[in-house]
Amino acid sequence: MPSIKHRISTHPVAVFFILAYAITWAIEAPVFLFDLEPSWTTWGLFTLGALGPFLAAVVVLWAAGESVREWFTPRLRWRLAPRWYIAVVGIPLVFVALGTAIYGLLGYPIDLGVLDLGFVFYLTLPLFILFEAIVGGGKEELGWRGFALPKLQARYGAVQSGLLIGVLWALWHLPMFFTASAPHGTWPLGQQVLWGVSIVGFSLVLTWLYNETGSAWIAMLGHGAMNLLSGLIPIDATVVGTPIYDEVRVAAIGAFAAAVWLVALVLIATQGPDHLARHPAETSGFSETISSTRHPRQAN
């Protein structure tokens, strides 16, 4: 046991990613091994599987003799300026708006009527985002951004770290592309690939949100909002179920991925590739640099 704990504490990030994959894929394995149909059971397994990155972080911290509570508490910091809560909802909407414009410029028909989801939907959207952040995929961020990102950034910088996490985050979903029990498994190949491309770009956006606030909570909400709003590009409903529907879906996700990357590139250009933040928070992994250069006022 001591030798195992020593190896974990010596290579915490590598062990974290290995455990994140192993825990998630082990929990979700029954869906693939027994070819389960979509049901509450499969939903429950996917929901539990999303805890993999968080549980991996806890194991690595325990092995290193670090306090899980001291790591966990500041990363759930929620008393932040309202602009950050506006940002986590507004950024996905910017993706949708830009993606819709690109999609239309490609010559595909747009039906804005599909965005008419009713007043109640938009009124309760913050509650859905909160639910998705805590119960859905948003809880992954405690591992990706809350644990791995600060450790990687201390050595590699923001953009390289964000890209690496983005690629590994996208590949972590890989089993879901091989079962009809998950939406990913029903997509055409082009849509699956471009979805992965959008995830890598979005990882850079979440890197910026985390570095500015030091809060995995904001990243969780951003992740939840992305999950809920990314499907709002207004594809003309008349093409659904037609032979060209797959082509339309690929074009829509391609336009959305392009929009995500446009925003990511603007952030890199304006915030700088090293820190991807003008005033990185103390938990971002840049504490050594911040202590001598950062404005003494907390960025919140």
Secondary structure, DSSP 8 states (H G I E B T S, - for coil): -HHHHHHHHHSHHHHHHHHHHHHHHHHHHHHHHTT--SSHHHHHHHHHHTTHHHHHHHHHHHHTT--HHHHHHHHT-----HHHHHHHHHHHHHHHHHHHHHHHHTT--B-GGGG---HHHHHSHHHHHHHHHHTSGGGGHHHIIIIIHHHHHHHH-HHHHHHHHHHHHHHHTGGGGG-TTSGGGGS-HHHHHHHHHHHHHHHHHHHHHHHHH--HHHHHHHHHHHHHHTT-S-B-GGGTTSTTHHHHHHHHHHHHHHHHHHHHHHHHHHH-TTTSSSS--GGGS-HHHHHHHS-SS---
